[in-house]
Amino acid sequence: MARSDAPLTPLQSETLAVLGATGDRPRFAEDLGDRLRADLEGALATVAANLAPDETVNVNKHLLSQVHGCQVRFLADDSPFEVTVATARGAVSHKAVELGLHWPHEPHPLDLVDEALARLTESDHWMSDFLQRASEADRAELRATSGDRVTKFFDCFPPLKNSWRPVTESALWVELANGRVIMRAKVDLTLGFPRGLEAGRVIIDLKTGSPRPVHRDDLRFYALLETLKQGVPPRLVASFYLDSGRPHAEAVTEDLLFSAA
């Protein structure tokens, strides 16, 4: 994001105070990732043994939330996914934020949204067909609602320094049971990085609306995957609610990770 000499607003200062690295960084055992993997693979051994030779199980936060919410509904719901303005605006907003973090000058939210729409329309993204066929009214509504989200993001967050290593839409992929079980995630925003066995990364999920328990579970799933991949957990996970301008943060502990597993 292009830096500004303007002072931070109170809201931006509060975001920095909650999510920024202050004090000592937590240090974790070197074998934590291995113990988590052994715990998971031991519990999944029966599942993996019952799979066909060419079959794999793909796990993501959406499927987990559906199963834990209501197994009967999960098994009964076979309706195809339909792209709408409501389901598309998150992807457009995230793409616009991604562009804005690397914009060479002061980012204007609607300019970023227009660029995001243009890029997604011409790509092989899952919603490109919807964008190509959308009516003028749908595109206008999508532009307006996405612009609202992007504006709120830049209102809430201070300019992100390169030294914080900001990354948007970061994919996490972990294979278990010799590749028979695959856990996947895509994280909205990460800041920071580990130093040896010291945790330093912060995982942030951008949300609108009100907090829900499933949002916390999603973040713990991200923390688990990050630990299995890196060997070092994130320092903090946070749902950032753009409408209220407030993060709900949780420190990552060993107990949290085994609970998530």
N, C-alpha and C positions, 0 to 999 in steps of 0.2 A: 504494500500500500504506500502511495506517495505520502511522505511525512509532512506534517504541518507544524509550524512554530506556535500555533495557537495553544493556549493552556488546555489541560483536560477539563472536561465538565465533571461535576460531582459524580454523575452516574458512571462515567468512564473511569474515574479514580476508584470508585467502589469495585468495579469489575476487576481492575488491576490488583486491588488489595485482596480480593477473594481468590483469584486464580493465579496470581503471581507467586514466584518462588521466594519465600522469606524464611529465614532460620535454617536449621539443619535439614538436609534431605534424608528421608528414611532409607535405610540400608537393609537389603534382603539377603537371605541365604543363597549361596551359589547353586544349590541343588533344588531350589523351589520349583523351577520349571519342570525338571525331571520328575519330581514327586507328583506334581499336578497331572502330568501326562500319564504316569503309571496309574494314578487313581482313576482317571477317565478310561484308559484302555482296559483296565481290569473290570470296570463296570459295564463296558461295551462289548466285552468278549463274546457273550452269548448272541448279541445283536449281529456282530460281524460274522459269526459262524453260521447264522441262518440266512445270510444273503446269498443270492445266486452269484456264480463266478464273475459275471459282468455287471453286477449291481453295486451301487454306492448309495449312501445316505447323505444328503446335503442338509445341513442345519444352518439356519440363520435366525436372527432375533424375531422376525415376523412369525415364522413357523412356531418358534418356542412360545411366544406370547399367545398364539392361538391355542396350542395344545394345553398350556397351563390355565388358560381362561376357561375353556369348555371343550373337553375331548369329543363329546358327542357332536357338538356343532362343527368342530374341525373335520371330523370324519364325514359329516353329512354335506358340507359345503363344497360343491364341485363347480360353482359358477365361475366362468372365466373372468380374468382381470380386465377391467374396462378403464381406459384412460379418460379422465375428465379434467376440467379446469382445476378442481380441488386436488386431484392426485398429481397434476403436472406442476403446480406452482412451487412445490418443495424443490423439485429438481431444477427448475428455472432459477429460483432464488439462490440455491447453492452454487450453481454455475456462475451467476452474477457476482456472488461474494468471492468466489475463487478468482475471477477476473479482477475484481476490485483490489484484492490483496497484492496484486502484481501490476496494477495500473501505473503508468509512468507519471501521472499527475493526479490532482485531486479528483477522486471518483465521484461521479454524479449517478445516483442509483438508477434512474430510468435509462441513462445511456448504457449502463452495465446490463440492465435487463434486456434492452434492445439487442445488444451484442450477444447475450446469452441465447435469446430466442433465435437469432440468425444462425448461430453455430449449431444449436440443437436441431433446428429444422433441416439443415443440410447434412447432418451426420447420420450414423446408423444407430442412434440412441433409441431406446425402447419407446419413446414418445414422438419420434420424428414424423411418423405417419399421421398422428393426431394433429401435430402442428401444421403439416402441409394441407390438411383437409379442414382445419378449424375455420369457423365463420369469423367475420370481422368482430362481431360482438364477443365471441369466446376469446379471441386474441386480445381484445381490449381489456376484458375482465382479467385475463391471465397477467397482462402487463401491469395492471393497476395493483392487483393483490401481491404480485411478486415484488413490485416496487416498494410496497409498504414494508414487506419483510426485510428487504435489503437496506432501506432507510433506517429501520430500527436496529439492524446489526451495526451499522456504522455510528449510530447514536450511542449504542451501548458499549462498544469496544474502543479502546484507545488504538492509535496507529500501531500495528504489529511490527516490531523490529525484526530485521533479518536474523539477528542473533538468537531470536526465540524459535527459529526454524518453524514458522507456521506452515501447516500442510492442510489442504482441504480435500475432502472426498478420498481419503486414504483407505485403500483396500487391505483387509486382513484375511489371510487364508491359512488354515491349519489343518493338516491331515493327521488322522488317527487310525489305528488298527491297520497299518500298512496301506493307507489310502482308501480304505473301505468306508470310512466316515470322514466327511469334509465339513469343517465349520468355516463359515464366511461372514464377513461384516464389511461395511463401508462407513467410516467415521467422518462426521461432518467437519471437524476441525481438531487438529492436535497442535500443541505448543510445547516447546522444550524437548529435552532428550536426556537419556540416562548417562551417568558417568560411572563406568565400572558397574558395581553392584548397587550404586545409589540411584534411587528413582528420581526422575526429573520431568517426565512427560506428563502433560495434562490432556485428557481426552474430553472433548466437548461435543454435546449433542444439542443442536439448535432446535428449539421448540416454539410453537405458538399455543395459545390456549392455557389451560390450567394443568398443574402437576398431576401425574397419575403414577401409581405404584409401578406399572409396567415400564415406565421410563427409567426408574432406578435399576430394574432387572436388565434392561437393554445395556446400560452402562457397565454393569458388572460382567455381562457377557463380553463386551469389548475389552474390559480389563483382563479377563481370563485369556482371550486370544492374544492380546499384546504380550502377556507374560509367557505364554507357550512359544510365541514367535521369537521374542527378544531374550528371554531368560530373566528379564528384569521387569517388574510390574510398573505401570504408570504411578505417578505420585498421587494423582487426584483424578477423579471423574466428575463431570458436572453436566447437568441439564441446564441449558440457558434459555429462559423463557423470555422471548423478545417482547411480548406484549406488556409484561410487567417490568422488564429490564433487570431481572434478578436471576442469578444462578443458584441452583440447588446442588451443592458440591458435597462429595463424600471422599474421605481419605481411603486409599487402598491399603488393606491389610492382608496378611496371610489367611486369616479366618474368612475374610470376604471372598477371597479367590476360591478356597475349598468349598464354600457355600455355593458359589456360582457353578462350580464343577458338578 
